[in-house]
Amino acid sequence: MFMKFCWVTITVKNLEESLRFYQEIVGLTIARKFQAGPGVEITFLGNGETKVELIYNEGIKEIGIGHNISLGFEVDSVDDMMAFVKERGITIHSGPFQPNPNIKFFYVLDPNGLKIQFVETIH
């Protein structure tokens, strides 16, 4: 049976702050946004097949993010992306790392504490 990865879901503390991060820093666009019941709002971001789903539920006060989970996004240049995030006041969590000649990456944290990896493939 063939399966296709559809989306990753992140429960967020503050929807507007998270939307700003994923739109302005990661570069994702809103695919759809809707109310999913009283005090619950869902936003899907991304242009391709795979989406990032942000869920805000006013009834959830504490968000648990795994420390060993990250989302990776491909960039043209790690150096340019590092300068871009620093200009916007975002701290580099760790890196840059270059475990082999073909890949270079670094991490920042999203507004909820989730590690976001920006990856450059070197040809």
Secondary structure, DSSP 8 states (H G I E B T S, - for coil): ------EEEEE-S-HHHHHHIIIIIS---EEEEEE-STTEEEEEE-SSSSEEEEEEETT-------TT-EEEEE-S-HHHHHHHHHHTT--EEEEEEEEETTEEEEEEE-TTS-EEEEEEE--
